[in-house]
Amino acid sequence: MNISLPDSLKDFVDEQVKRRGYGTSSAYVRELIRKDQERQRLRGLLMEGGSSIPTGTADATYFNVQRDRVRRDTHG
């Protein structure tokens, strides 16, 4: 895939690669895409949760269980 950018955007990408320690502009773009995928996934989860029917009390135990679940799901 080739992407054409105006000079101002190319300069911005080049600066981000340099400042943030990416090896190439492709590595920077891949990271942006991964972040966008995660943002969309999170938005979907939030929308799903917002439209769901409450099933119990959201107390400290509930949040601890949810934190454990997220850690397990994100860290294998």
N, C-alpha and C positions, 0 to 999 in steps of 0.2 A: 504494500500500500504506500502510495506517495501522497503527501499532503503539501499543497502550496499555501504559503503564508505571505502576507504583505511584510515588508521589511520591518515595520514596527513590532509585529508579533514575533517574527523570527528573532529580532534583537532581544525581546522579552524572554523567549524560550532559551536562547543562548545564555542570558544572564542567570536564569533560574538553574540551568545545568551547572554553571560555574559556582554559583553561591551555595547550592544545596548538595553539591557533590555527586551529581548523577554522571555516569560515564558518557552518556550520549543523549541527544535530544529525544531519541526513541525511548530510552529508559524513563525520561521525564514524562512523556506522553502516556506510556504504559501505566505509570503510577497515577496519573490523572484519571485514566479510564477505570482503574481498579477502585479508586476513591469514589468515582461516580457510581459504579456498580454497587458499592457498599451503601452509599447514600440512598440509592433507589431501593435497595433491600430493606434498609431501616425504615424508610418512608412507608413501604408496603406493610411492614410489621406494625408500625404505629397506626396506620389506617385500619388494619385488621383488628387491632386491640381496641381502637376507638369505637368500632362498630359492634364489638362483642358485648354480650350480656354479662354483667358482673356475676361472679359465682361465689364470692366469699369476701371476707374482710382483708383489707390490705394493711396488715400489721407488720411488726418487725420480723416475725417468723416467715411470713409470705415473701418479703423482700429478700431475706437470706436465702430462701429456696430458689428464688428467681436468679439471684447473683450466682449461686452455685451452678444452676442450669446454663447460664450464659457462659461461665468459665469453662464448663465441660464441653459445650458446643463449639466454642471458639478455639480451645486448646486441645481438642481431640480427646 
